[in-house]
Amino acid sequence: MFEPTIKDIAKLCGVGVSTVSRAINNHPDINPETKEKILQTIEEYGYVPNNSARNLKRADAKAIAVLVKGMSNLFFANMIEIIEGECKKKHYSMELSYLEADEDEVDMAQKLIKEKRLRGIIFLGGIFSHSEEKLKKLSVPFVFSTVGAIPENISKSLYSNICVDDRRESKRMVDYLIGLGHRKIAILVAEAEEEHSIGRLRLEGYYDALRDSDIEINPRLVCHTSQKMIPFSMNSGYMTAKKLLAGGEEFTALYAVADTLAIGAARALYEAGRIVPRDVSVSGYDGIELANYVTPSLTTIRQPIERMARDTARLLFDIISGKRQHQHIVYEAELLERESTRAIV
């Protein structure tokens, strides 16, 4: 794979090396048109100004990157800690990067591969929206962990994937609420509705449960977070629940597709004079530690966070060392019945 040097960029642009250096360092002593041409060439050819790293042998690198989508999502905190522990056991360093919802994690991965001489990548969270052609440009093994569904047209020999079946587990939670006697069940959903997003899969599970129990789907009970909000934050849950309450539609249970949304929603219910679970049963999804310590403690679907994190790291290291091929693993989650839900007559 061609990895251009600063001399290559200078030759392509018809300028000297010092001019390229000034463009990279945003020096004022350079013609704006020349600077723009140089920067466009750098982007086109993927040049990374890191000569010392480029000249080292990639085989000697002992680093992986963990790219996290969702800066406010508490679900990932424990996973990151466990992955870091597995890295230390293998004497690897871990490059941790948090990305905003609109940032491209594969573009970031390509940049880090060049800058940090990575041996592998773990993608945590986010929505899968990449072509096979783009993924093939990644020159190191990678594992998608807790990422939304991956399209069938992406070759499974290209990547590894570790997750739970979000649609199935979400249906299980709504089936549980129906089993408690609830028929008017509201749902809080993160704004993103892309076909393969986690939020979309959990919403589809909600629809599946209602259809299987012959409960009419009421669109006024499907409440989405605002595009201006951080999708899985407690504030999003709080504000979205306030919007739901303002709509005046009756409901006896509220299911949020993330624990953080459910915790925020419980606050909005409290401020509206609704007591959980006496007036409204509330449930979440993920199984974050905080859900067990709020009052009342939150009924939730707990993903096997520790196991998934440990297996994600170990799988990546095995692929790097040639011990294993790519794997696609789906885990069972656990429904935890706590204080925030109750049966109704």
C-alpha contacts under 8 A as a table, 3 or more apart, distances in Angstrom:
res1	aa1	res2	aa2	distance
3	E	45	Y	7.82
3	E	46	G	7.41
3	E	47	Y	6.74
4	P	7	K	7.85
4	P	8	D	5.61
4	P	9	I	6.86
4	P	45	Y	6.98
4	P	46	G	7.56
4	P	47	Y	5.66
5	T	8	D	5.13
5	T	9	I	6.55
5	T	47	Y	6.89
5	T	49	P	7.98
5	T	51	N	7.58
6	I	9	I	5.12
6	I	10	A	6.21
6	I	17	V	6.52
6	I	20	V	7.17
6	I	21	S	7.97
6	I	47	Y	7.71
6	I	49	P	7.31
7	K	10	A	5.01
7	K	11	K	6.15
7	K	16	G	7.99
7	K	17	V	5.95
8	D	11	K	5.12
8	D	12	L	6.14
9	I	12	L	5.12
9	I	13	C	6.20
9	I	20	V	7.33
9	I	38	I	7.33
9	I	41	T	6.90
9	I	42	I	6.76
9	I	47	Y	7.89
10	A	13	C	5.23
10	A	14	G	5.92
10	A	15	V	5.09
10	A	16	G	5.48
10	A	17	V	5.38
10	A	19	T	7.73
10	A	20	V	6.09
10	A	38	I	7.89
11	K	14	G	5.01
11	K	15	V	6.40
11	K	16	G	7.52
12	L	15	V	7.99
12	L	41	T	7.72
13	C	37	K	7.11
13	C	38	I	6.29
13	C	41	T	7.45
15	V	19	T	6.39
15	V	20	V	7.33
16	G	19	T	5.30
16	G	20	V	6.69
17	V	20	V	5.17
17	V	21	S	6.25
18	S	21	S	4.97
18	S	22	R	6.23
19	T	22	R	5.06
19	T	23	A	6.30
19	T	30	I	7.25
20	V	23	A	5.10
20	V	24	I	6.24
20	V	35	K	7.82
20	V	38	I	6.55
21	S	24	I	5.14
21	S	25	N	6.17
22	R	25	N	5.16
22	R	26	N	5.97
22	R	27	H	4.87
22	R	28	P	7.91
22	R	29	D	7.46
22	R	30	I	6.96
23	A	26	N	5.11
23	A	27	H	6.14
23	A	30	I	7.07
23	A	35	K	5.22
23	A	38	I	6.90
23	A	39	L	7.12
24	I	27	H	7.75
24	I	39	L	7.39
27	H	30	I	6.66
30	I	34	T	7.12
30	I	35	K	6.56
31	N	34	T	5.22
31	N	35	K	6.14
32	P	35	K	5.01
32	P	36	E	6.15
33	E	36	E	5.13
33	E	37	K	6.24
34	T	37	K	5.14
34	T	38	I	6.23
35	K	38	I	5.17
35	K	39	L	6.19
36	E	39	L	5.19
36	E	40	Q	6.11
37	K	40	Q	5.19
37	K	41	T	6.22
38	I	41	T	5.12
38	I	42	I	6.18
39	L	42	I	5.00
39	L	43	E	6.24
40	Q	43	E	5.15
40	Q	44	E	6.09
41	T	44	E	4.98
41	T	45	Y	6.11
42	I	45	Y	5.45
42	I	46	G	5.77
42	I	47	Y	5.11
42	I	48	V	7.78
43	E	46	G	5.14
43	E	47	Y	6.72
48	V	111	K	7.52
48	V	114	K	6.64
48	V	115	E	6.60
50	N	53	A	5.65
50	N	54	R	6.35
50	N	115	E	6.37
51	N	54	R	5.07
51	N	55	N	6.22
52	S	55	N	5.40
52	S	56	L	6.68
53	A	56	L	5.46
53	A	115	E	6.73
53	A	116	K	7.02
53	A	117	R	6.88
54	R	57	K	7.78
54	R	114	K	7.28
54	R	115	E	7.74
54	R	117	R	7.66
56	L	60	D	7.75
57	K	60	D	5.58
57	K	61	A	7.26
58	R	61	A	5.40
58	R	117	R	5.87
58	R	118	L	7.78
58	R	119	R	7.88
59	A	119	R	7.98
61	A	117	R	5.89
61	A	118	L	6.45
61	A	119	R	6.55
62	K	91	H	7.23
62	K	92	Y	4.82
62	K	93	S	6.25
62	K	118	L	7.15
62	K	119	R	6.68
63	A	92	Y	5.14
63	A	93	S	4.62
63	A	94	M	5.70
63	A	95	E	7.11
63	A	116	K	7.46
63	A	117	R	7.20
63	A	118	L	5.12
63	A	119	R	5.87
63	A	120	G	7.37
64	I	92	Y	7.13
64	I	93	S	6.53
64	I	94	M	5.22
64	I	95	E	6.17
64	I	118	L	5.23
64	I	119	R	5.56
64	I	120	G	4.83
64	I	121	I	5.52
64	I	122	I	7.66
65	A	94	M	5.62
65	A	95	E	4.46
65	A	96	L	5.88
65	A	97	S	7.55
65	A	109	A	7.80
65	A	112	L	7.67
65	A	118	L	6.89
65	A	120	G	6.58
65	A	121	I	4.82
65	A	122	I	6.20
66	V	94	M	6.99
66	V	95	E	6.11
66	V	96	L	4.94
66	V	97	S	6.31
66	V	121	I	5.95
66	V	122	I	4.74
66	V	123	F	5.99
66	V	124	L	7.09
67	L	96	L	6.16
67	L	97	S	4.97
67	L	98	Y	5.98
67	L	99	L	7.08
67	L	105	E	6.80
67	L	109	A	7.71
67	L	121	I	7.57
67	L	122	I	6.28
67	L	123	F	5.02
67	L	124	L	6.02
68	V	71	M	7.25
68	V	76	F	7.93
68	V	96	L	7.70
68	V	97	S	6.19
68	V	98	Y	4.77
68	V	99	L	5.96
68	V	123	F	6.28
68	V	124	L	4.79
68	V	125	G	6.21
68	V	126	G	7.71
69	K	98	Y	6.15
69	K	99	L	5.09
69	K	100	E	6.28
69	K	101	A	6.31
69	K	105	E	7.88
69	K	123	F	7.99
69	K	124	L	6.26
69	K	125	G	5.20
69	K	126	G	5.01
70	G	73	N	5.44
70	G	98	Y	7.14
70	G	99	L	6.65
70	G	100	E	6.34
70	G	101	A	6.50
70	G	125	G	7.04
70	G	126	G	7.13
70	G	232	F	7.68
71	M	98	Y	5.94
71	M	99	L	6.76
71	M	100	E	6.77
72	S	230	I	7.51
72	S	232	F	7.09
72	S	233	S	6.00
73	N	76	F	6.32
73	N	77	A	7.87
73	N	232	F	6.07
73	N	233	S	6.53
73	N	260	T	7.59
74	L	77	A	5.52
74	L	260	T	7.63
74	L	288	I	6.95
75	F	78	N	6.94
75	F	79	M	7.55
75	F	286	D	6.86
75	F	287	G	7.81
75	F	288	I	5.63
76	F	79	M	5.11
76	F	80	I	6.09
76	F	124	L	7.69
77	A	80	I	5.40
77	A	81	E	6.51
78	N	81	E	5.17
78	N	82	I	6.38
78	N	305	I	7.42
78	N	306	E	7.39
79	M	82	I	5.25
79	M	83	I	6.17
79	M	305	I	6.26
79	M	306	E	6.39
79	M	308	M	7.84
79	M	309	A	5.06
79	M	310	R	7.98
80	I	83	I	5.11
80	I	84	E	6.08
80	I	309	A	7.43
81	E	84	E	5.18
81	E	85	G	6.34
82	I	85	G	5.01
82	I	86	E	6.39
82	I	306	E	6.96
82	I	309	A	6.16
82	I	310	R	6.28
83	I	86	E	5.10
83	I	87	C	6.26
83	I	309	A	5.86
83	I	310	R	6.13
83	I	312	T	7.73
83	I	313	A	5.73
84	E	87	C	4.99
84	E	88	K	6.35
84	E	94	M	6.50
85	G	88	K	5.16
85	G	89	K	6.47
86	E	89	K	5.12
86	E	90	K	6.55
86	E	310	R	6.94
86	E	313	A	6.43
86	E	314	R	7.25
87	C	90	K	5.20
87	C	91	H	6.07
87	C	92	Y	4.91
87	C	93	S	6.34
87	C	94	M	6.69
87	C	313	A	7.46
88	K	91	H	4.76
88	K	92	Y	5.73
88	K	93	S	7.03
89	K	92	Y	7.62
99	L	102	D	7.96
99	L	103	E	5.95
99	L	104	D	7.95
99	L	105	E	7.17
100	E	103	E	5.38
101	A	126	G	7.40
104	D	107	D	5.47
104	D	108	M	6.42
105	E	108	M	4.97
105	E	109	A	6.04
105	E	123	F	7.74
106	V	109	A	4.86
106	V	110	Q	6.25
106	V	130	H	7.99
106	V	134	K	7.92
106	V	135	L	7.36
106	V	138	L	7.91
107	D	110	Q	5.22
107	D	111	K	6.45
108	M	111	K	5.17
108	M	112	L	6.25
109	A	112	L	5.10
109	A	113	I	6.09
109	A	121	I	7.39
109	A	138	L	7.59
110	Q	113	I	5.21
110	Q	114	K	6.66
110	Q	137	K	7.82
110	Q	138	L	6.21
111	K	114	K	5.46
111	K	115	E	6.25
112	L	115	E	4.93
112	L	116	K	5.48
112	L	117	R	7.39
112	L	118	L	7.07
113	I	116	K	5.63
113	I	117	R	5.21
113	I	118	L	4.92
113	I	119	R	7.83
113	I	139	S	7.86
113	I	140	V	7.88
114	K	117	R	5.62
114	K	118	L	7.54
118	L	121	I	7.55
118	L	140	V	7.38
119	R	140	V	5.81
119	R	141	P	7.26
119	R	320	I	6.94
120	G	140	V	5.20
120	G	141	P	5.01
120	G	142	F	5.59
120	G	316	L	6.90
120	G	317	F	7.98
120	G	320	I	7.04
121	I	140	V	7.29
121	I	141	P	6.51
121	I	142	F	4.58
121	I	143	V	6.46
121	I	316	L	7.82
122	I	142	F	5.68
122	I	143	V	4.97
122	I	144	F	6.08
122	I	145	S	7.02
122	I	312	T	7.72
122	I	313	A	7.83
122	I	316	L	7.81
123	F	142	F	7.47
123	F	143	V	6.21
123	F	144	F	4.86
123	F	145	S	5.99
123	F	147	V	7.58
124	L	144	F	6.40
124	L	145	S	5.15
124	L	146	T	5.98
124	L	147	V	6.33
125	G	144	F	7.94
125	G	145	S	6.66
125	G	146	T	5.22
125	G	147	V	4.49
125	G	148	G	7.28
126	G	147	V	5.54
126	G	148	G	6.68
126	G	197	S	7.36
126	G	198	I	7.89
127	I	147	V	6.18
127	I	148	G	5.27
127	I	149	A	7.91
127	I	194	E	7.64
127	I	196	H	6.51
127	I	197	S	4.87
127	I	198	I	7.08
128	F	147	V	6.80
128	F	148	G	5.96
128	F	149	A	6.85
128	F	150	I	6.06
128	F	196	H	6.41
128	F	197	S	6.98
129	S	196	H	7.89
130	H	134	K	6.54
130	H	135	L	6.99
131	S	134	K	5.26
131	S	135	L	6.44
131	S	154	I	7.49
132	E	135	L	5.08
132	E	136	K	6.17
132	E	154	I	5.65
132	E	155	S	7.37
133	E	136	K	5.28
133	E	137	K	6.97
134	K	137	K	5.48
134	K	138	L	7.61
135	L	138	L	5.64
135	L	158	L	7.84
136	K	139	S	7.33
136	K	158	L	7.42
138	L	141	P	7.70
141	P	159	Y	7.13
141	P	316	L	7.11
141	P	319	I	6.95
141	P	320	I	6.65
142	F	159	Y	5.96
142	F	160	S	6.61
142	F	316	L	6.82
143	V	159	Y	6.03
143	V	160	S	4.59
143	V	161	N	5.60
143	V	162	I	7.51
143	V	312	T	6.99
143	V	316	L	6.55
144	F	147	V	5.95
144	F	159	Y	7.45
144	F	160	S	6.09
144	F	161	N	4.68
144	F	162	I	6.30
145	S	161	N	5.78
145	S	162	I	4.72
145	S	163	C	5.92
145	S	308	M	7.73
145	S	309	A	7.99
145	S	312	T	6.74
146	T	162	I	6.25
146	T	163	C	4.76
146	T	164	V	7.30
147	V	161	N	8.00
147	V	163	C	6.99
147	V	197	S	7.77
147	V	198	I	7.07
148	G	196	H	5.43
148	G	197	S	4.64
148	G	198	I	4.61
148	G	201	L	7.75
149	A	196	H	4.90
149	A	197	S	6.63
149	A	198	I	7.24
149	A	201	L	7.97
150	I	154	I	7.29
150	I	196	H	6.67
151	P	154	I	5.87
151	P	196	H	7.48
152	E	155	S	7.47
154	I	158	L	7.80
155	S	158	L	5.66
155	S	159	Y	7.78
156	K	159	Y	5.91
156	K	160	S	7.30
156	K	326	H	7.50
156	K	328	H	7.89
157	S	160	S	7.91
157	S	325	Q	7.93
157	S	326	H	6.15
158	L	326	H	7.32
159	Y	326	H	5.93
159	Y	327	Q	7.71
160	S	326	H	4.88
160	S	327	Q	4.93
160	S	328	H	5.53
161	N	327	Q	6.49
161	N	328	H	4.72
161	N	329	I	6.23
162	I	308	M	6.88
162	I	312	T	6.75
162	I	328	H	6.03
162	I	329	I	4.90
162	I	330	V	6.06
162	I	331	Y	7.79
163	C	308	M	7.44
163	C	329	I	6.50
163	C	330	V	5.11
163	C	331	Y	6.21
164	V	169	E	7.73
164	V	303	Q	7.12
164	V	330	V	4.97
164	V	331	Y	4.80
164	V	332	E	6.15
164	V	333	A	6.69
165	D	168	R	5.42
165	D	169	E	6.09
165	D	330	V	6.48
165	D	331	Y	7.31
165	D	332	E	7.60
166	D	169	E	5.21
166	D	170	S	5.87
166	D	198	I	6.71
166	D	201	L	5.85
166	D	202	R	5.61
166	D	205	G	7.61
167	R	170	S	5.24
167	R	171	K	6.24
167	R	201	L	4.74
167	R	202	R	4.89
167	R	203	L	7.45
167	R	204	E	6.12
167	R	205	G	4.43
167	R	206	Y	7.99
168	R	171	K	5.17
168	R	172	R	6.37
168	R	202	R	7.99
168	R	205	G	5.97
169	E	172	R	4.95
169	E	173	M	6.55
169	E	202	R	7.81
169	E	205	G	7.35
169	E	301	I	7.21
169	E	333	A	6.82
170	S	173	M	5.22
170	S	174	V	6.52
170	S	202	R	5.13
170	S	203	L	7.56
170	S	205	G	4.96
170	S	206	Y	6.25
170	S	257	V	7.80
170	S	285	Y	7.70
170	S	301	I	7.77
171	K	174	V	5.18
171	K	175	D	5.97
171	K	202	R	7.53
171	K	204	E	7.96
171	K	205	G	4.18
171	K	206	Y	5.32
171	K	207	Y	7.81
171	K	208	D	6.35
171	K	209	A	5.23
172	R	175	D	5.01
172	R	176	Y	6.15
172	R	205	G	7.89
172	R	209	A	7.61
172	R	335	L	7.92
173	M	176	Y	5.06
173	M	177	L	6.50
173	M	283	S	7.93
173	M	300	T	7.60
173	M	301	I	6.90
173	M	335	L	7.08
174	V	177	L	5.03
174	V	178	I	6.19
174	V	205	G	7.88
174	V	206	Y	5.99
174	V	209	A	6.02
174	V	210	L	7.75
174	V	255	Y	7.53
175	D	178	I	5.02
175	D	179	G	6.05
175	D	209	A	5.70
175	D	210	L	7.95
176	Y	179	G	4.94
176	Y	180	L	6.47
177	L	180	L	5.10
177	L	181	G	6.83
177	L	182	H	5.78
177	L	185	I	7.96
177	L	253	A	7.35
178	I	181	G	5.18
178	I	182	H	4.79
178	I	183	R	6.19
178	I	213	S	8.00
179	G	182	H	7.16
180	L	342	R	6.70
180	L	343	A	4.25
180	L	344	I	6.20
181	G	343	A	5.99
181	G	344	I	5.38
181	G	345	V	6.53
182	H	185	I	6.55
182	H	252	T	6.34
182	H	253	A	6.52
182	H	343	A	7.66
182	H	344	I	6.82
183	R	215	I	6.84
183	R	252	T	7.60
184	K	250	E	7.06
184	K	251	F	4.67
184	K	252	T	5.71
184	K	253	A	6.61
185	I	221	L	7.01
185	I	251	F	5.66
185	I	252	T	6.25
185	I	253	A	4.78
185	I	254	L	5.68
185	I	255	Y	7.08
186	A	221	L	4.48
186	A	222	V	5.95
186	A	223	C	7.52
186	A	251	F	6.21
186	A	252	T	7.99
186	A	253	A	6.21
186	A	254	L	4.72
186	A	255	Y	6.14
187	I	203	L	7.98
187	I	206	Y	7.97
187	I	221	L	6.29
187	I	222	V	5.15
187	I	223	C	6.11
187	I	254	L	5.69
187	I	255	Y	4.74
187	I	256	A	5.50
187	I	257	V	7.44
188	L	222	V	6.43
188	L	223	C	5.04
188	L	224	H	5.86
188	L	225	T	7.27
188	L	237	G	7.28
188	L	240	T	7.16
188	L	241	A	7.45
188	L	254	L	7.57
188	L	255	Y	6.40
188	L	256	A	4.59
188	L	257	V	6.30
188	L	261	L	7.32
189	V	199	G	6.17
189	V	200	R	7.99
189	V	203	L	6.98
189	V	222	V	7.38
189	V	223	C	6.19
189	V	224	H	4.81
189	V	225	T	6.31
189	V	256	A	6.54
189	V	257	V	5.85
190	A	193	E	7.71
190	A	199	G	5.80
190	A	224	H	5.77
190	A	225	T	5.23
190	A	231	P	5.04
190	A	232	F	6.43
190	A	257	V	7.48
191	E	199	G	7.93
191	E	224	H	5.36
191	E	225	T	4.87
191	E	226	S	6.05
191	E	227	Q	5.97
191	E	231	P	6.15
192	A	197	S	7.13
192	A	199	G	6.86
192	A	200	R	7.51
192	A	231	P	7.73
193	E	197	S	6.48
193	E	199	G	6.66
193	E	200	R	5.27
194	E	197	S	5.35
194	E	200	R	6.62
195	E	200	R	6.32
195	E	201	L	7.81
196	H	200	R	6.76
196	H	201	L	6.97
197	S	200	R	5.19
197	S	201	L	6.34
198	I	201	L	5.10
198	I	202	R	6.22
199	G	202	R	5.24
199	G	203	L	6.15
199	G	257	V	6.69
200	R	203	L	5.01
200	R	204	E	6.16
201	L	204	E	5.08
201	L	205	G	6.35
202	R	205	G	5.00
202	R	206	Y	6.44
202	R	257	V	6.40
203	L	206	Y	5.03
203	L	207	Y	6.42
203	L	257	V	7.67
204	E	207	Y	4.99
204	E	208	D	6.11
205	G	208	D	4.96
205	G	209	A	6.28
206	Y	209	A	5.34
206	Y	210	L	6.44
207	Y	210	L	5.26
207	Y	211	R	6.13
207	Y	217	I	7.18
208	D	211	R	5.23
208	D	212	D	6.09
209	A	212	D	5.20
209	A	213	S	6.32
210	L	213	S	5.23
210	L	214	D	6.11
210	L	215	I	4.90
210	L	216	E	6.85
210	L	217	I	6.76
211	R	214	D	4.97
211	R	215	I	5.88
211	R	216	E	7.15
211	R	217	I	7.71
212	D	215	I	7.70
218	N	221	L	5.59
218	N	222	V	7.22
219	P	222	V	5.20
220	R	223	C	7.12
220	R	247	G	7.87
220	R	249	E	6.93
221	L	244	L	7.36
221	L	249	E	7.10
221	L	251	F	7.73
223	C	240	T	6.80
223	C	241	A	7.85
223	C	243	K	7.95
223	C	244	L	6.41
224	H	240	T	6.81
225	T	229	M	6.81
225	T	231	P	6.50
225	T	236	S	6.05
225	T	237	G	7.38
225	T	239	M	7.86
225	T	240	T	5.53
226	S	229	M	5.38
226	S	231	P	7.81
226	S	236	S	7.58
226	S	240	T	7.54
227	Q	230	I	7.80
227	Q	231	P	7.75
229	M	233	S	7.98
229	M	235	N	7.98
229	M	236	S	5.95
230	I	233	S	5.69
230	I	236	S	6.48
231	P	236	S	6.41
232	F	236	S	6.59
232	F	237	G	7.54
232	F	258	A	6.67
232	F	260	T	6.27
232	F	261	L	6.04
233	S	236	S	5.18
233	S	237	G	6.61
233	S	260	T	5.72
233	S	261	L	6.11
233	S	264	G	7.84
234	M	237	G	5.04
234	M	238	Y	6.15
234	M	260	T	4.81
234	M	261	L	5.04
234	M	262	A	7.48
234	M	263	I	6.20
234	M	264	G	4.30
234	M	265	A	7.60
235	N	238	Y	4.91
235	N	239	M	6.06
235	N	261	L	7.54
235	N	264	G	5.80
236	S	239	M	5.27
236	S	240	T	5.86
236	S	261	L	6.36
236	S	264	G	7.05
237	G	240	T	5.22
237	G	241	A	5.97
237	G	256	A	7.90
237	G	260	T	6.98
237	G	261	L	3.84
237	G	262	A	6.09
237	G	263	I	7.06
237	G	264	G	4.47
237	G	265	A	4.78
238	Y	241	A	5.35
238	Y	242	K	6.33
238	Y	261	L	7.08
238	Y	263	I	7.76
238	Y	264	G	4.10
238	Y	265	A	4.41
238	Y	266	A	7.35
238	Y	267	R	6.40
238	Y	268	A	5.36
239	M	242	K	5.09
239	M	243	K	6.35
239	M	264	G	7.81
239	M	265	A	7.54
239	M	268	A	7.48
240	T	243	K	5.00
240	T	244	L	6.26
240	T	265	A	7.33
241	A	244	L	4.88
241	A	245	L	6.13
241	A	264	G	7.94
241	A	265	A	5.10
241	A	268	A	6.13
241	A	269	L	7.39
242	K	245	L	5.08
242	K	246	A	6.08
242	K	265	A	7.68
242	K	268	A	5.82
242	K	269	L	7.71
243	K	246	A	5.06
243	K	247	G	6.40
244	L	247	G	5.26
244	L	248	G	7.26
244	L	249	E	7.50
245	L	248	G	5.61
245	L	249	E	7.12
251	F	254	L	7.32
251	F	280	V	7.41
252	T	279	D	6.75
252	T	280	V	4.85
252	T	281	S	6.38
253	A	280	V	5.12
253	A	281	S	4.48
253	A	282	V	5.82
254	L	280	V	6.92
254	L	281	S	6.11
254	L	282	V	4.82
254	L	283	S	6.44
255	Y	262	A	7.20
255	Y	282	V	5.85
255	Y	283	S	4.88
255	Y	284	G	5.85
256	A	259	D	6.82
256	A	261	L	5.82
256	A	262	A	5.08
256	A	282	V	7.75
256	A	283	S	6.27
256	A	284	G	4.89
256	A	285	Y	6.91
257	V	261	L	7.11
257	V	262	A	7.73
257	V	284	G	5.83
257	V	285	Y	5.41
258	A	261	L	5.34
258	A	262	A	6.43
258	A	284	G	5.27
258	A	285	Y	4.52
258	A	286	D	5.98
259	D	262	A	4.94
259	D	263	I	6.13
259	D	283	S	7.67
259	D	284	G	4.48
259	D	285	Y	5.16
259	D	286	D	6.07
259	D	287	G	6.88
259	D	288	I	6.84
259	D	291	A	6.62
259	D	298	L	7.88
259	D	300	T	7.18
260	T	263	I	5.19
260	T	264	G	6.34
260	T	284	G	7.84
261	L	264	G	5.23
261	L	265	A	6.08
261	L	284	G	7.52
262	A	265	A	4.94
262	A	266	A	6.14
262	A	282	V	6.88
262	A	283	S	6.49
262	A	284	G	5.42
263	I	266	A	5.20
263	I	267	R	6.73
263	I	291	A	7.57
263	I	294	V	7.77
263	I	298	L	7.94
264	G	267	R	5.36
264	G	268	A	6.74
265	A	268	A	5.10
265	A	269	L	6.28
266	A	269	L	5.04
266	A	270	Y	6.18
266	A	276	V	7.35
266	A	282	V	7.30
267	R	270	Y	5.04
267	R	271	E	6.30
268	A	271	E	5.16
268	A	272	A	6.27
269	L	272	A	5.03
269	L	273	G	6.38
269	L	274	R	5.04
269	L	275	I	7.02
269	L	276	V	7.76
270	Y	273	G	5.16
270	Y	274	R	5.31
270	Y	275	I	6.05
270	Y	276	V	7.70
271	E	274	R	7.40
274	R	278	R	7.96
274	R	279	D	5.66
274	R	280	V	6.79
275	I	278	R	5.45
275	I	279	D	5.20
275	I	280	V	6.60
276	V	279	D	5.85
276	V	280	V	5.26
276	V	281	S	5.83
276	V	282	V	6.91
276	V	296	P	7.22
276	V	340	S	5.91
276	V	341	T	7.50
277	P	280	V	4.96
277	P	281	S	4.46
277	P	282	V	6.84
277	P	339	E	7.35
277	P	340	S	5.07
277	P	341	T	5.29
277	P	342	R	6.15
278	R	281	S	7.20
278	R	342	R	7.55
280	V	341	T	7.72
281	S	340	S	5.70
281	S	341	T	4.28
281	S	342	R	6.21
282	V	298	L	7.21
282	V	299	T	7.16
282	V	340	S	5.45
282	V	341	T	5.78
283	S	298	L	6.13
283	S	299	T	4.91
283	S	300	T	5.47
283	S	340	S	6.78
283	S	341	T	6.90
284	G	287	G	7.91
284	G	298	L	6.94
284	G	299	T	6.34
284	G	300	T	4.57
284	G	301	I	6.67
285	Y	300	T	4.93
285	Y	301	I	4.59
285	Y	302	R	6.52
286	D	300	T	6.75
286	D	301	I	5.52
286	D	302	R	4.83
286	D	303	Q	5.43
287	G	291	A	6.65
287	G	300	T	5.93
287	G	301	I	5.81
287	G	302	R	3.80
287	G	303	Q	6.07
288	I	291	A	5.71
288	I	292	N	7.82
288	I	302	R	7.40
289	E	292	N	5.84
289	E	293	Y	7.39
290	L	293	Y	5.30
290	L	294	V	6.51
291	A	294	V	5.78
291	A	297	S	6.00
291	A	298	L	5.17
291	A	299	T	7.91
291	A	300	T	7.92
292	N	297	S	4.95
292	N	298	L	6.11
293	Y	296	P	7.91
293	Y	297	S	5.82
294	V	297	S	5.06
294	V	298	L	7.03
295	T	298	L	7.76
296	P	338	R	7.98
296	P	339	E	5.33
296	P	340	S	5.41
297	S	338	R	5.77
297	S	339	E	5.15
297	S	340	S	5.91
298	L	337	E	7.81
298	L	338	R	5.64
298	L	339	E	6.22
298	L	340	S	5.15
298	L	341	T	7.88
299	T	335	L	7.64
299	T	336	L	5.55
299	T	337	E	4.78
299	T	338	R	4.56
299	T	339	E	6.64
299	T	340	S	5.78
299	T	341	T	6.49
300	T	335	L	5.95
300	T	336	L	5.36
300	T	337	E	6.85
300	T	338	R	7.81
301	I	333	A	6.48
301	I	334	E	5.55
301	I	335	L	4.51
301	I	336	L	6.10
302	R	305	I	7.93
302	R	333	A	5.63
302	R	334	E	5.09
302	R	335	L	6.21
302	R	336	L	6.83
303	Q	332	E	7.55
303	Q	333	A	4.77
303	Q	334	E	6.62
304	P	307	R	5.56
304	P	308	M	6.02
304	P	331	Y	7.53
304	P	332	E	7.68
304	P	333	A	6.23
304	P	334	E	7.86
305	I	308	M	5.21
305	I	309	A	6.05
306	E	309	A	5.28
306	E	310	R	6.15
307	R	310	R	5.19
307	R	311	D	5.96
308	M	311	D	5.20
308	M	312	T	5.88
309	A	312	T	5.09
309	A	313	A	6.42
310	R	313	A	5.44
310	R	314	R	6.20
311	D	314	R	5.05
311	D	315	L	5.77
312	T	315	L	5.31
312	T	316	L	6.32
313	A	316	L	5.24
313	A	317	F	6.32
314	R	317	F	5.16
314	R	318	D	6.14
315	L	318	D	5.10
315	L	319	I	6.23
315	L	324	R	7.57
315	L	327	Q	7.90
316	L	319	I	5.16
316	L	320	I	6.18
317	F	320	I	5.01
317	F	321	S	6.19
318	D	321	S	5.14
318	D	322	G	6.05
318	D	323	K	5.01
318	D	324	R	5.50
319	I	322	G	4.98
319	I	323	K	5.92
319	I	324	R	5.06
319	I	325	Q	5.95
319	I	326	H	6.94
320	I	323	K	7.77
321	S	324	R	7.95
322	G	325	Q	7.36
337	E	341	T	7.50
338	R	341	T	6.81
339	E	342	R	7.61
